[in-house]
């Protein structure tokens, strides 16, 4: 019993040290861990057009209806700058239209600075594209795009791992493709008033994720996969 209490005391002491360090450096716990759950934006029940459902593993998921309009200042959930990072998404399609799974759009709502887009399904296949742009660019560019076979109502697990010179694409937790890229500058910096959208890219660009579509995971991490 005393051993258990000692372990708990030591654990609490270490946690307090970590929290004190974060307070001194101005870091949040999310920044320190390098994990940003974009689905956290939907846990407050402030948005209409979203229904709670289950993914195939029994974990909670979010079903987007036609009236869904989920957005937030990006600073609520994401850091100001990104260097090497990964994006992990688990989603289910219910139509063939495609659309943006998420996006960070500049203050004018005209440029996608970071996002993942699904093309319409053609001949049982579609492309998953990583869109990327610096604040001074006039349009988001396709940094990397990979084909995916369409399976109706399947829960798809994808990930992009972004390095200084390449993007690795994962499907169902396995690396399946790699493409060489050029990033100049290497650091992605968001505009201070940019907006994070889930399931779309704003009122001007549009690109609403086909509805009803569902998400169970939508995460950005600066830690290794």
C-alpha positions in Angstrom: 0.0 0.0 0.0 2.8 2.4 0.9 4.5 1.6 -2.4 1.4 2.5 -4.3 1.1 5.8 -2.5 4.7 6.5 -3.1 4.3 5.9 -6.8 1.2 8.1 -6.9 3.0 10.9 -5.1 6.0 10.7 -7.4 3.6 10.8 -10.4 1.8 13.8 -9.1 5.1 15.5 -8.4 6.3 14.9 -12.0 3.0 16.2 -13.4 3.3 19.3 -11.3 6.8 19.9 -12.7 5.5 19.5 -16.3 2.6 21.9 -15.6 5.0 24.4 -14.0 7.3 24.2 -17.0 4.4 24.7 -19.4 3.2 27.7 -17.4 6.7 29.3 -17.5 7.2 28.7 -21.2 3.7 29.7 -22.2 3.0 26.3 -23.9 -0.3 24.5 -23.6 -0.5 20.8 -22.9 -1.5 20.3 -26.6 1.6 22.1 -27.8 3.8 20.1 -25.5 2.4 16.8 -26.6 2.2 17.9 -30.2 -1.4 16.5 -30.7 -4.3 18.6 -31.9 -7.7 16.9 -32.0 -9.8 18.8 -34.5 -13.0 16.9 -33.6 -12.8 18.7 -30.2 -14.5 21.6 -31.9 -17.7 19.5 -32.1 -17.9 18.4 -28.5 -19.5 21.6 -27.3 -22.9 20.9 -28.9 -23.0 24.4 -30.2 -23.4 23.3 -33.9 -26.6 22.2 -35.6 -26.5 19.6 -38.4 -24.4 17.1 -36.5 -25.5 13.8 -35.1 -23.5 11.6 -32.8 -23.0 8.0 -34.1 -20.5 5.2 -33.8 -17.5 4.2 -35.9 -16.9 0.5 -36.7 -14.6 0.2 -33.7 -17.4 1.4 -31.3 -15.7 4.8 -30.8 -17.8 7.9 -31.1 -18.2 9.6 -34.5 -19.8 12.7 -35.9 -22.3 12.5 -38.7 -22.5 15.7 -40.9 -26.0 16.6 -42.3 -26.7 19.1 -45.0 -27.1 22.0 -42.5 -23.8 21.5 -40.8 -21.5 24.6 -40.7 -18.6 23.9 -38.3 -15.9 26.5 -38.1 -13.7 28.2 -35.5 -10.7 30.6 -35.3 -7.8 28.2 -36.1 -5.9 29.4 -32.9 -8.5 27.6 -30.7 -7.2 24.2 -31.8 -4.0 24.6 -33.9 -0.6 26.2 -33.4 0.5 29.3 -35.4 3.4 27.4 -37.2 4.0 23.9 -38.5 7.2 22.3 -39.7 7.1 18.5 -39.9 3.7 17.1 -39.0 1.1 14.4 -39.7 -2.6 14.5 -40.4 -4.7 11.5 -39.4 -8.4 11.1 -40.5 -10.9 8.4 -40.3 -14.1 9.1 -42.3 -17.0 7.4 -44.1 -18.5 8.6 -47.3 -22.2 8.3 -48.2 -22.1 9.7 -51.7 -19.7 10.2 -54.6 -19.3 13.9 -54.5 -16.2 14.3 -52.3 -15.3 17.6 -50.8 -13.0 19.0 -48.0 -12.6 16.9 -44.9 -11.1 20.0 -43.2 -9.4 23.2 -44.1 -7.6 26.2 -42.7 -8.6 29.2 -44.9 -7.1 32.7 -45.0 -9.0 35.7 -43.5 -10.6 36.6 -46.9 -11.9 33.0 -47.3 -10.2 32.7 -50.6 -7.1 30.5 -50.0 -6.8 27.1 -48.4 -3.6 27.3 -46.3 -3.9 23.7 -45.2 -6.6 21.1 -46.0 -7.4 17.6 -47.2 -9.7 17.3 -50.2 -11.5 14.3 -51.7 -12.2 14.4 -55.5 -15.6 13.0 -56.8 -15.6 9.3 -57.3 -15.0 8.2 -60.9 -14.9 4.5 -61.9 -14.8 3.4 -58.2 -11.8 5.5 -57.4 -11.0 9.0 -56.1 -8.0 11.2 -55.2 -7.1 12.3 -51.7 -5.2 15.6 -51.9 -3.2 17.6 -49.4 -3.7 21.3 -50.1 -1.1 23.7 -48.8 -0.3 27.4 -49.1 1.7 30.1 -47.4 0.0 33.4 -46.4 1.3 35.3 -49.4 0.1 32.8 -52.0 -3.0 33.6 -54.0 -4.2 30.0 -54.2 -3.9 26.8 -52.4 -1.8 24.2 -54.2 -1.9 20.5 -54.4 1.1 19.5 -52.5 0.5 15.7 -52.8 -2.4 13.6 -54.2 -3.0 9.9 -54.0 -5.6 7.5 -55.4 -8.0 5.6 -53.2 -10.4 2.8 -54.1 -14.0 3.7 -53.3 -15.8 1.2 -51.1 -19.4 2.3 -50.3 -20.0 3.1 -46.6 -16.5 1.9 -45.6 -14.7 3.6 -42.7 -11.5 4.8 -44.3 -8.3 5.6 -42.3 -5.8 7.8 -44.0 -2.8 9.8 -42.9 -0.3 12.3 -44.5 3.1 12.5 -42.9 4.8 15.7 -44.1 8.6 16.1 -44.1 10.8 18.8 -45.5 11.2 17.0 -48.8 8.5 14.4 -49.1 4.9 13.3 -48.2 4.2 9.8 -47.1 0.6 8.6 -47.5 -0.9 5.9 -45.2 -4.1 3.9 -45.8 -5.5 1.7 -43.1 -2.4 2.4 -41.0 0.1 1.2 -43.7 2.4 3.4 -45.8 1.3 2.9 -49.4 2.8 5.8 -51.4 5.5 8.5 -51.1 5.9 11.7 -53.2 8.8 14.1 -53.4 7.9 17.8 -52.7 9.4 21.2 -52.6 8.6 23.4 -49.5 10.0 26.9 -49.5 10.0 28.1 -46.8 9.9 24.9 -44.9 7.7 26.3 -42.1 4.0 26.7 -42.7 2.7 29.9 -41.0 -1.0 30.6 -40.7 -2.5 34.1 -41.1 -3.5 35.4 -37.7 -7.2 35.6 -38.5 -7.5 32.3 -40.5 -10.5 30.0 -39.9 -10.6 26.3 -39.3 -13.5 24.6 -41.2 -14.6 21.0 -40.7 -16.2 19.3 -43.7 -15.8 22.4 -46.0 -13.6 25.3 -47.0 -15.8 28.3 -46.3 -18.5 30.2 -48.1 -16.5 31.2 -51.1 -14.4 28.1 -51.9 -17.2 25.7 -50.7 -16.2 22.1 -51.2 -18.7 20.8 -48.7 -17.9 17.2 -47.7 -20.7 15.1 -49.3 -23.5 14.7 -46.8 -24.3 12.8 -44.8 -20.6 12.0 -44.2 -19.0 11.0 -40.9 -15.8 11.5 -39.0 -14.4 9.5 -36.1 -10.8 10.8 -36.1 -9.5 14.2 -37.3 -6.1 14.9 -35.8 -2.9 16.8 -36.5 0.3 15.8 -34.7 3.8 17.0 -34.7 4.9 13.7 -33.1 6.1 10.8 -35.2 3.6 8.3 -36.5 
